[in-house]
Amino acid sequence: MSVSKSKNLERKLDNFAKEAKNELNNVCESSLWESLGFVFFDQLEDSEKIAKANFYYGQLQIINEIRFSI
């Protein structure tokens, strides 16, 4: 992969990660999920919030896996 494509991919992954973290902070109403992980989501009262939090946490996991493999 060329350097420019690699940097472009890294920038896109950073944008996806920022969006996912912002959504998680909004859903969880704090950033405690960062230290507690998905266990924090069980404390949410609304099943829709739990589903949304799991979705964005899964996105972050995928982003980390992609970063590890490149």
C-alpha positions, 0 to 999 in steps of 0.5 A, spaced: 500 500 500 502 506 498 504 511 503 498 516 501 493 510 501 495 508 508 495 515 511 488 516 507 486 510 511 488 512 517 485 518 517 478 515 515 479 510 521 480 516 526 474 519 523 470 513 524 473 512 531 471 519 533 464 518 531 463 512 534 466 515 541 462 521 540 456 517 539 458 512 545 459 518 550 452 521 548 448 514 549 452 513 555 452 520 558 459 520 560 466 517 558 466 511 563 465 506 558 472 507 556 475 504 562 469 499 563 468 497 556 462 494 554 460 492 561 458 499 562 452 498 557 448 493 562 447 499 566 443 503 561 436 503 562 433 503 555 434 497 551 435 502 545 441 505 548 444 498 550 443 496 542 446 503 540 452 502 545 454 495 543 453 497 535 458 503 536 463 499 541 463 494 536 465 499 530 471 501 535 473 494 536 473 493 528 477 499 527 482 497 532 483 490 529 484 493 522 489 498 525 492 492 528 493 488 521 495 494 517 
